[in-house]
């Protein structure tokens, strides 16, 4: 997660289990995009522009999110 220029690393990351896509295509669950990550609350600024960064083996994607509801 990135807030302005500050990178906040997750304290825990897990994948959907069992991965429904793996059941359908026989793939590896680590190749799919269904992840849950936890971030330390004390490091979050609910008023800052926040971007979730998803890094995969072949690409990186960014999603802008709003944390106003954390207040």
FENHUMO-V196324 format. One record per residue. N is the residue number from 1. PHI is phi in degrees with one decimal (NA if undefined). BURIAL is # if it has 9 or more other C-alpha atoms within 8 Angstrom, else .. Layout:
n=(N;N)
phi=(PHI;PHI)
burial=(BURIAL;BURIAL)
This chain:
n=(1;2;3;4;5;6;7;8;9;10;11;12;13;14;15;16;17;18;19;20;21;22;23;24;25;26;27;28;29;30;31;32;33;34;35;36;37;38;39;40;41;42;43;44;45;46;47;48;49;50;51;52;53;54;55;56;57;58;59;60;61;62;63;64;65;66;67;68;69;70;71)
phi=(NA;-125.7;-122.6;57.5;-106.7;-90.9;-94.5;-114.2;-84.2;-69.0;-91.0;-155.4;-135.5;-136.3;-110.6;-54.9;-137.2;-78.3;-73.7;-63.1;-65.4;-63.3;-64.9;-80.3;-111.6;71.1;-83.5;-88.0;-62.2;-77.2;-88.5;-101.7;-97.2;-92.3;-126.8;-125.8;-125.4;-111.9;-120.6;-66.4;-56.1;-64.3;-93.6;-90.4;-114.0;-63.5;-95.0;-85.2;-63.1;-123.4;-129.2;-91.5;-109.2;-110.6;-105.0;-119.4;-68.1;-121.3;-158.7;-129.2;-125.1;-127.9;-128.9;-80.8;-130.9;-117.1;-102.7;-57.4;-72.6;-74.1;-49.9)
burial=(#;#;#;.;.;.;.;#;.;#;.;.;#;.;#;.;.;.;#;.;#;#;.;.;.;.;.;.;#;.;.;.;.;.;.;.;#;.;#;.;.;.;.;.;.;#;.;.;#;#;#;#;#;.;.;.;.;.;.;.;.;.;.;.;.;.;#;.;.;.;.)
